[in-house]
Amino acid sequence: MLWWALGALALLAVGVVVARLLRTIPAVEAFIDAHPGHSTAGGSTPAGIPAWLGWQHFLNAFFLVMLVRTGLIIRAKQRPPAFWTRDNTRWPRTKGAPRRLGISVWLHLVVDALWVLNGVVYLVLLFATGQWRRIVPTEWEVVPGAVSVGIQYLSLDWPTTHAWVAYNDAQVLAYFAVVFLAAPIAIVTGLRLSPVWPMQGRWARVLPERTARALHYPTMLFFLVFTLVHVVLVFATGALRNLDAMYAASDTASWLGFGIFAVSALVMGAGWALASPLVLAPIAERFGTVRRMPPAAVRPPRRPPVE
């Protein structure tokens, strides 16, 4: 993990140097002047960020943190310290033989269901309030504008953006990709890898398991990269104003948004720390049967021999 972080920092440093060199070229500066990347909101586009969007932002972030946490545990392929099995006596309408799930897989599926439910609520509100117009590109100009904004960000000469009124072109493309591309891919591939999807038959052939695995993990990495860049830019381009807009639904620069963000970060940190079998088992027992494994049966993941 340390090497990945150092590599990312080195790549970022190279990107900054290249971007600053590009901005010394007259043709590049002319391109930026011609395509500043400032999205203009149409007359029917609502200005401002409503309170419900702030709550959705927190819930989405919390669920994504928990999905990443449980996903990394599952990917480690360590024998689970406990297993959960559906109790058909508690769920009489459920058909089929119950399948045994590792406790982390159970939590991953539960959080996934809550994330999808929250996403449905988000989409309904997004289209009902007209907020979709802020993140759905409707003109080709958004593409060269996004390239221009990317160069401006990398050169550390921030573009002029007032997100309360309208997102810049790079934000529009990024938010569109997250909501309408990455999220559906994560949901569909996650369903394919879950016990819900039939293991045999036509549906099993529609999306092969190998393809689902090949897409699911990179999608998680995309969410991680997006979150990292998003958080860095929020703090680098005016933390108080940005956090007020995101969490306090206000176009000000007070400490209220920062305070709400700090509390939400503590909640997400607590969720990450508490996603352990000792905490999960009593909760999972309310929805099925939990069998705890003896400590001797829980082995660490195998590591390749050192040559």
Secondary structure, DSSP 8 states (H G I E B T S, - for coil): -HHHHHHHHHHHHHHHHHHHHHTTSHHHHHHHHH---B----TTS--S--HHHHHHHHHHHHHHHHHHHHHHHHHTT---SEEEEE-TTT-TT--S---EEEHHHHHHHHHHHHHHHHHHHHHHHHHHTTGGGGTS--STTHHHHHHHHHHHHHTT------TTT--BHHHHHHHHHIIIIIHHHHHHHHHHHSTTS-SSSHHHHHS-HHHHHHHHHHHHHHHHHHHHHHHHHHHHTTHHHHHHHHHS--SS--SHHHHHHHHHHHHHHHHHHH-SHHHHHHHHTTTEEEEE--GGG----------
